[in-house]
Amino acid sequence: MLSFQQAPPLSVPLRFFLTAPLFGVGAGLVLLWLGPQALLSRWAPATVALTHLMTAGFMLQVMCGALFQFVPVAAGGNVWRPKWVAGFVHPTISIAVVLFAAGFLSSNYALLNAATVLFMASLGVFGLAIGLAVTRTPANSPTVMAIRFAVGGLIATVVLGAILVTTIQGGTSLPLHALTDVHAAWGLGGWGLMLLMGVSFFVVPMFQMTPPYPKRLQRYLPPLLMAVLVLWSIQLWVIDAGLWKTMVFALLVVCGSVFASVTLFLQEKRKRKVTDPTFQFSRGAMLCLLAASASWALLRFAPESAGYPETLPSGSVC
């Protein structure tokens, strides 16, 4: 059941949706400006800036805006003062992304530190507001459980990112490559994929008129994904974990592949046969998730097939 009476004012999510494409344009301008050198290595400052323009500038803005609307309407959670929270979170995230990209492009640690503080403040407030809403709601569906996990994944991503910025400046002795891999896994898996799972459990059967997701998959896949991410994070304290890392990351890939495969299977059985843009984007996303999983397997077991072997640093599988 949808609770439209609990929906926030349209200005709350819309501000995020209007800003997000601008960061996509910004990423395109960076590519136009730097050319091929922006994609030579995952460790290049330009590549890091470009990545965060897309993930924190575009994806994060859309996901935050959507949750402000989805949690009250679909999950029954009451977000405290959504206009006030969005009024603080939205500009703070936007400024943080600009400072972060500028900091890496100019190798300016002061800009990176300022961006880190703004990220911690904005996403801390956002995580607290959304986290309290989905914790206090009487609903206990798989969607609500997955969103709770996703909020935890977002907080972990932000904290790891702050530690990573400190490590780059020599503030900690944690292994830089492993810390980067863990940060990326929590961001893409613990936040992005987890949120996609939770929302899909609700909206795919409702709006695409498919059969419901299998109950066991809804119940066990999100906590399994969370457990795999915790196991993946242990590499920060394990010096030599090559084979172990490969096995754990393979489980992470399996979680994403199973979710994508089941979604595509359900979409083939939909009663609503109209292939509108929403359906096409959803199906395209699942195909991209499967392609990403296949790409990891190819790069891991046949690295010579990679056009850019420098993207695979020694000992890394991500």
C-alpha positions in Angstrom: 0.0 0.0 0.0 1.3 3.5 -0.9 0.8 6.3 1.6 0.7 9.3 -0.7 -0.5 11.6 2.1 2.9 11.2 3.8 4.8 12.3 0.7 7.0 15.3 1.2 6.6 18.5 -0.9 7.8 18.0 -4.4 10.6 20.5 -3.9 12.3 18.0 -1.5 13.3 15.3 -4.0 13.1 17.5 -7.1 16.1 19.6 -6.0 18.3 16.5 -6.0 17.0 15.3 -9.4 17.6 18.7 -11.0 21.2 19.0 -9.7 22.3 15.4 -10.5 22.6 15.8 -14.3 24.8 18.8 -13.9 27.5 16.6 -12.3 27.1 14.2 -15.2 27.8 17.1 -17.5 30.8 18.0 -15.3 32.2 14.5 -15.7 31.8 14.8 -19.4 33.7 18.1 -19.4 36.5 16.5 -17.4 36.8 13.8 -20.0 36.7 16.4 -22.8 39.4 18.4 -21.0 41.8 15.6 -20.0 41.2 13.1 -22.8 42.5 9.6 -22.6 44.7 10.4 -19.6 41.6 10.6 -17.4 41.1 6.8 -17.8 44.7 5.6 -17.9 44.6 4.2 -14.3 42.2 3.8 -11.4 44.8 5.5 -9.3 45.2 8.6 -11.3 43.9 11.8 -9.5 41.8 12.6 -12.6 40.2 9.2 -12.6 39.3 9.5 -8.9 37.8 12.9 -9.5 35.8 11.6 -12.5 34.6 8.6 -10.6 33.2 10.7 -7.7 31.6 13.2 -10.0 29.5 10.3 -11.2 29.0 8.3 -8.0 28.8 11.1 -5.4 27.6 13.9 -7.8 25.1 12.0 -9.9 24.2 8.7 -8.3 24.2 9.8 -4.7 22.1 12.9 -5.4 19.4 10.8 -7.2 19.4 8.1 -4.5 19.1 10.6 -1.7 16.3 12.5 -3.4 14.4 9.2 -4.1 14.7 8.0 -0.5 13.1 11.3 0.8 10.0 10.3 -1.2 10.2 6.5 -1.2 10.6 6.0 2.6 7.4 7.9 3.6 5.3 6.7 0.7 6.3 3.1 0.3 8.0 2.1 3.5 5.7 4.0 5.9 8.6 5.8 7.6 8.2 9.4 8.8 11.2 11.5 7.9 11.7 14.2 10.4 11.4 17.7 8.9 12.2 16.7 5.3 12.3 20.2 3.9 14.8 21.3 6.6 16.9 18.1 6.2 16.9 18.3 2.4 17.7 22.0 2.6 20.9 21.2 4.5 21.9 17.9 2.8 21.4 19.0 -0.8 23.7 22.1 -1.0 26.3 20.5 1.3 26.6 17.4 -0.8 26.8 19.5 -4.0 29.6 21.7 -2.6 31.4 18.7 -1.2 31.5 17.0 -4.6 32.8 20.1 -6.3 35.6 20.6 -3.7 36.5 16.9 -3.8 36.9 16.8 -7.6 38.8 20.1 -7.6 41.0 18.8 -4.8 42.1 15.7 -6.7 42.4 17.6 -10.0 44.7 20.2 -8.4 46.3 17.9 -5.8 45.1 20.3 -3.1 44.8 18.5 0.3 43.0 21.5 1.8 40.1 21.1 -0.6 40.0 17.4 0.0 39.8 17.9 3.8 37.1 20.5 3.4 35.1 18.2 1.1 35.5 15.3 3.6 34.1 17.4 6.5 31.1 18.4 4.3 30.5 14.8 3.2 30.6 13.6 6.9 28.2 16.4 7.9 25.7 16.1 5.1 25.5 12.3 4.9 25.6 12.0 8.7 22.4 14.2 8.9 20.9 12.3 5.9 21.7 8.9 7.4 20.3 9.9 10.8 17.1 11.2 9.3 16.4 8.2 7.0 17.8 5.7 9.4 15.4 6.8 12.2 12.5 6.8 9.8 13.1 3.2 8.6 13.9 2.1 12.2 10.8 3.5 13.8 8.3 2.4 11.0 6.1 -0.5 12.1 6.6 -2.1 8.6 9.1 -5.0 8.6 9.1 -6.0 5.0 12.2 -7.1 3.1 12.3 -3.7 1.4 12.5 -1.9 4.8 15.2 -4.4 6.0 17.3 -3.8 2.8 17.0 0.0 3.2 18.2 -0.2 6.8 21.2 -2.2 5.5 21.7 0.4 2.7 21.8 3.3 5.2 24.4 1.4 7.2 26.3 0.8 4.0 26.3 4.5 3.1 27.6 5.5 6.6 30.4 2.9 6.2 31.3 4.3 2.8 31.6 7.8 4.1 33.7 6.8 7.1 36.0 4.7 5.0 36.3 7.6 2.5 37.3 9.9 5.3 39.9 7.4 6.5 41.1 7.0 2.9 41.7 10.8 2.5 43.6 10.8 5.8 45.7 7.8 4.7 46.6 9.5 1.4 48.1 12.3 3.5 50.0 9.8 5.6 47.7 10.0 8.6 47.2 6.3 9.0 49.2 3.1 8.3 46.4 1.2 6.7 47.2 -0.3 3.2 46.0 2.2 0.6 45.0 -0.4 -2.1 43.0 -2.5 0.3 41.3 0.5 1.9 40.3 1.7 -1.6 38.9 -1.7 -2.5 36.9 -1.8 0.7 35.6 1.7 0.3 34.5 1.0 -3.3 32.8 -2.3 -2.3 30.8 -0.7 0.5 29.8 2.2 -1.8 28.7 0.1 -4.8 27.6 -3.0 -2.9 26.5 -1.9 0.6 24.9 1.3 -0.5 24.1 1.2 -4.3 23.3 -2.5 -4.8 21.6 -2.9 -1.4 19.3 0.0 -2.0 18.5 -1.2 -5.5 17.6 -4.6 -4.1 15.3 -3.1 -1.5 13.5 -0.8 -3.9 13.2 -3.4 -6.6 11.5 -5.9 -4.2 8.7 -3.3 -4.0 8.5 -1.5 -7.3 9.2 -4.2 -9.8 6.2 -6.4 -9.0 4.0 -3.4 -8.4 4.7 -1.2 -11.4 6.0 -3.8 -13.9 3.3 -6.3 -12.9 5.7 -9.2 -12.5 5.4 -12.1 -10.1 6.9 -11.2 -6.6 10.5 -12.0 -5.9 11.0 -15.4 -4.2 10.5 -15.0 -0.5 13.8 -16.7 0.4 15.7 -14.4 -1.9 14.1 -11.3 -0.3 14.8 -12.6 3.2 18.3 -13.9 2.8 20.1 -12.0 -0.1 20.4 -8.6 1.7 21.9 -10.0 4.9 24.1 -12.3 2.9 25.4 -9.3 0.9 26.1 -7.5 4.2 28.0 -10.5 5.6 30.1 -10.7 2.4 31.0 -7.0 2.7 32.1 -7.5 6.3 34.3 -10.4 5.3 35.7 -8.3 2.5 36.6 -5.6 5.0 38.8 -8.0 7.0 41.6 -7.6 4.4 42.5 -4.3 6.0 44.1 -6.3 8.8 45.2 -9.3 6.9 48.6 -8.9 5.2 48.5 -11.7 2.6 44.9 -12.7 1.6 45.1 -13.1 -2.2 43.1 -16.3 -2.6 40.8 -15.4 0.3 40.0 -12.0 -1.3 39.2 -13.6 -4.6 36.8 -16.1 -3.0 35.0 -13.3 -1.0 34.8 -11.0 -3.9 33.4 -13.8 -6.0 30.6 -14.2 -3.5 29.9 -10.5 -3.9 29.7 -10.9 -7.6 27.4 -13.9 -7.2 25.0 -11.8 -5.0 24.7 -9.2 -7.7 24.4 -11.7 -10.5 21.7 -13.7 -8.7 19.7 -10.5 -8.1 20.0 -9.4 -11.7 19.2 -12.8 -13.1 16.1 -13.2 -11.0 14.9 -9.7 -11.9 15.3 -10.4 -15.6 13.5 -13.7 -15.2 10.6 -12.0 -13.4 10.4 -9.2 -16.1 10.0 -11.8 -18.8 6.9 -13.1 -16.9 5.3 -9.6 -16.5 1.6 -9.1 -17.2 2.1 -5.6 -18.4 3.7 -6.0 -21.8 4.3 -2.3 -22.5 8.1 -1.7 -22.8 8.1 1.9 -21.6 11.4 3.8 -20.8 11.1 2.8 -17.1 11.1 -0.8 -17.9 13.9 -0.5 -20.5 16.1 1.3 -18.0 15.4 -1.3 -15.4 16.2 -4.2 -17.7 19.3 -2.4 -19.1 20.6 -1.9 -15.5 20.3 -5.6 -14.8 22.1 -6.5 -18.0 24.8 -4.0 -17.1 25.1 -5.6 -13.6 25.6 -9.0 -15.3 28.1 -7.5 -17.7 30.1 -6.0 -14.8 30.2 -9.4 -13.1 31.4 -11.0 -16.3 34.0 -8.3 -16.7 35.4 -9.0 -13.2 35.7 -12.7 -13.9 37.4 -12.0 -17.3 39.9 -9.5 -15.7 40.6 -11.8 -12.8 41.1 -15.1 -14.6 42.4 -13.7 -18.0 44.1 -10.4 -17.1 46.0 -10.4 -20.4 42.6 -9.8 -22.1 42.3 -6.3 -20.5 43.0 -3.4 -22.8 44.4 -1.5 -19.8 46.3 -4.0 -17.5 47.4 -1.1 -15.3 43.8 -1.0 -13.9 44.7 -4.2 -12.0 47.4 -3.3 -9.4 49.4 -6.1 -7.9 47.3 -8.1 -5.4 44.0 -6.4 -6.2 41.0 -8.2 -7.5 38.6 -5.2 -7.6 
